[in-house]
Amino acid sequence: MSNSFINAKVDLTTTDNTTLYTTPSANVAIFKSILVSNDAGSACNIDVTLTDSSGNVFSLFKTKSIASNTTTELLTHPLIVEESEIIKVQASDANELHVVASILQQQPREVTT
């Protein structure tokens, strides 16, 4: 099994739905943390979704309020994201939120006989 630790980062400069992370082929990702920092003087909402390999979209956080000038940890437990699944984030206001995810990316060992 091959492991790598990575941080996925995005500065939400628009209100567009923005890809934070896509799990590579033949991998699984374990999200240990998703931090959202608001550097503005007013609260801002964030949506976080997971899109599976079939294109189905699942809401993980819907209109989650992030108070002004604070950092919020979204996860209380690890989140498993399977091969080809995509985590996207979207802010209600542009130029207020920064998102950093800490991820353990694993490539399962191939068993040959």
Phi, psi and omega in degrees: 000132179254127180243146170215144178257132180221160170244130173257132185227145175208138173258115185278085182277351177228179174261014178288152172291122191237132178289125174269318186200142172235126179289125181296161176302142178062030178226164168228146181242138175246109177281119179268332186203142167229106179262136176236123180248132178250113181259019180256169180274005178221159179295155179217146179261150176230142170248139176233128181232159173240126175253123182278177185293346177266359180092001177286138183252129179241131179279124176263318175221126182242120178052047178282119182281131175245114183297156181298142176053041178226166172239134183237132173272122182278325186270140171252344177217159178300150179242124179269128179236118187277171180314132176068005176279152188235132172258125179239151179230150180213129180263150177283338179226142180284154172061034178235329188246143172238138181236132176229125178246134175259125192228137168259114181261127183237136173248109182304146179289135178277129181261125177241149180239000000 
